[in-house]
Amino acid sequence: MNQWGSARDHLRAELWRAGPVRNGRETMRVLWVLVLSVFLMMPGTAQDAMEQPWRDSVTGQIEALRSADGETALSFAGAAFRASYQSNPQRFAEDVARSGYGPIGESRSHSFGTFRELSPGVVLQEVELIDADGRVWEAVYQLADERDEGWRVQGVVLRSTPGLGI
């Protein structure tokens, strides 16, 4: 059932429970249910729109590492990384895997957790990764909004967590 059907059914149930409108108080109750239903159906928030640019950079780098595409993975990295690996971008993906960050490229899925703004243009973003064996990894990405480049990955801290992912 889509979100409209669910909200419509909820509204019908509330109207049924309310019975015939007898006074202004009941009318207000029905109107509040209607208003709340509309707000619940609205996709996304302003905060989601704010987070999307840096989430796109994280997702782009993760997907590139999964494909062993060093050049694309490097394009999402900060200026210092791009300068260090500009002569051999493929080595970037190899070094990421060799330095203990292999679970990022070997992950089968990822999802975003909370973020924290350290200062204007600098955020920490939690990312949960699930590898091929179902192990869960937690990554904390530091990103910066670089002039003329957009959000770029400045560094990652990765650790294994207890439990299995689904």
Rosetta blueprint (number, residue, H / E / L):
1 M L
2 N L
3 Q H
4 W H
5 G H
6 S H
7 A H
8 R H
9 D H
10 H H
11 L H
12 R H
13 A H
14 E H
15 L H
16 W H
17 R H
18 A H
19 G L
20 P L
21 V L
22 R L
23 N L
24 G H
25 R H
26 E H
27 T H
28 M H
29 R H
30 V H
31 L H
32 W H
33 V H
34 L H
35 V H
36 L H
37 S H
38 V H
39 F H
40 L H
41 M H
42 M L
43 P L
44 G L
45 T L
46 A H
47 Q H
48 D H
49 A H
50 M H
51 E H
52 Q H
53 P H
54 W H
55 R H
56 D H
57 S H
58 V H
59 T H
60 G H
61 Q H
62 I H
63 E H
64 A H
65 L H
66 R H
67 S L
68 A L
69 D L
70 G H
71 E H
72 T H
73 A H
74 L H
75 S H
76 F L
77 A E
78 G L
79 A H
80 A H
81 F H
82 R H
83 A H
84 S H
85 Y H
86 Q L
87 S L
88 N L
89 P H
90 Q H
91 R H
92 F H
93 A H
94 E H
95 D H
96 V H
97 A H
98 R H
99 S H
100 G H
101 Y H
102 G H
103 P H
104 I H
105 G H
106 E L
107 S E
108 R E
109 S E
110 H E
111 S E
112 F E
113 G E
114 T E
115 F E
116 R E
117 E E
118 L E
119 S E
120 P L
121 G L
122 V E
123 V E
124 L E
125 Q E
126 E E
127 V E
128 E E
129 L E
130 I E
131 D E
132 A L
133 D L
134 G L
135 R E
136 V E
137 W E
138 E E
139 A E
140 V E
141 Y E
142 Q E
143 L E
144 A E
145 D E
146 E E
147 R L
148 D L
149 E L
150 G E
151 W E
152 R E
153 V E
154 Q E
155 G E
156 V E
157 V E
158 L E
159 R E
160 S E
161 T E
162 P E
163 G E
164 L E
165 G L
166 I L
